[in-house]
Amino acid sequence: MGKTIDASTLRKMFSSAYSLVEENKKGIDALNVFPVPDGDTGTNMSLTLKSAVAEMNNSDSNTIESICMSFNRGALKGARGNSGVITSQIVKGICSVLMTCNSTIAIKDFTKAIQAGADMAYKAVTVPKEGTILTIIKAMAEKAKQAGKSAKSFEEYFTEILSHGETTLQMTPDMLPVLKKAGVVDAGGRGLMFAFSGFYKALTGEMAGVEFVDNVEKDVTSEDLHINYESLADIKYAYCTEFFVINIYEKTTDADINTLRSRLLEIGDCVLCIGDLQLIKVHVHTNEPDRALGYALQLGELNGVKIENMLEQNRQLRKKQEKEPAKEYGMIAVCAGDGLNSVFKDIDVDYIISGGQTMNPSANDIATAADKVNAKTIFVFPNNKNIIMSAQQANDITNKNLVVIPTKSVPEGVSAVLAFDSSCSVEENKANMQDAISSVRSGSVTYAVRTTNVDGINVKVGDIMGLDEHSVLTTGKNVADTTINLIEKLISVDSSNITLFYGDGVTEEDSSILQSRLEERFPELDISMVFGGQPVYYYIISVE
């Protein structure tokens, strides 16, 4: 192996980085220290890199510049959660250097790229914390400078970088006490090590075990491959084509089904081709629906054929939007649960993005939502600390003026929205919303997914936990008792109202019984129960 790599090798390196993170995302998720059931570092990093690879694979050009531009653009659009945003910034730094290379990339170029990735990642975080993914990328950048001077090949170069990165990763528990208590290394750092290991595997011809095929998961259904008519301005394939293959010919084999899938991938995207020799279900976005149907007719008869012109649907929607003048202000909120969706809609939020603890929306999801809101300035309420950075990054994708209000919980989001006044300026609204956020205290009740010690409290798997915005305040074996204990710790002499949003694991009867107990325990407070329908959390609590 030499001291240079070409465009084809770089493409393989990027794909392999995603593949190895995807293959190991559950293990990365399991390293999340806090014991709530929302470990998602690996998932967020994987989805961010998946978006990057999908964008890269959709590019027709195979130059180093185009590969870097598309990979960077995809990472920016797909960034989810803090770990995903930081990953996208590392990608941005690396690609900003590599894209300036002509036909080959030298070791010295990659050294500059890794350093740029580290610099960009640190700039993305307001208060950088050591013992995290930031420490690992910085350590590998420093080692790259040394290795780059003596390495005789890229293989030797990456061997030294990975060795030093792993050594540094094993030191992260000594940098962050919370990691030491949990007995784990940093999750984001481990994810980054898998990504760089993917680089190495591609260079040595040892590709990671997960193969990227377009942008479709194996277990996806055609219902998941819905048409987003409002984001089709640059659509590559115009016709959404769906059908069944029935009465399959005796000569047809399983290999023929695989061949059909491969042919569909050649003429379109969003491909779904599942089934067996009894029934095959097909979905594809293509400019040649006749060819898709023709391929399938070689296997059997067609039934339930549906072909939709997505461009025409888009034109109609855009005509409707153009007739309506843009209003001054709009609002977007992130939450999970039908009840919480209704709460925000009832207080005039224009668009609800489904997401939260277990699935952080990407920067592109937020930008896409903003493009759907016909307003000049749009306030965004992330309602989760792990979504704030993605919301801020969405400003780089959309032409809309986004104002991110850094709400870290649903109660903060509701209070901030209620403080909105259409007659006030943007700055006045921001100030009023910040005041509203400071006047509410949030809590939540969920269950522990790991045994650990958090803030001096011993937590066992399966325990019910009562949390505030920052830490575990109480634990127990019973949801109602733990909720009451938590509220006792959340209230103060100035508290007057308590609202509990009950989740999809709580019945209306359970919530009514708890409300009676709370009214008896706290007669001086107004107690309200509202259906939230949120996953993971039995109750989300607002104290004002």
Order of alpha helices (4+ residues) and beta strands (2+ residues): beta-alpha-alpha-alpha-alpha-alpha-beta-alpha-alpha-alpha-alpha-alpha-beta-alpha-beta-beta-alpha-beta-alpha-beta-alpha-beta-alpha-beta-alpha-beta-alpha-alpha-beta-beta-beta-beta-beta-alpha-beta-alpha-beta-beta
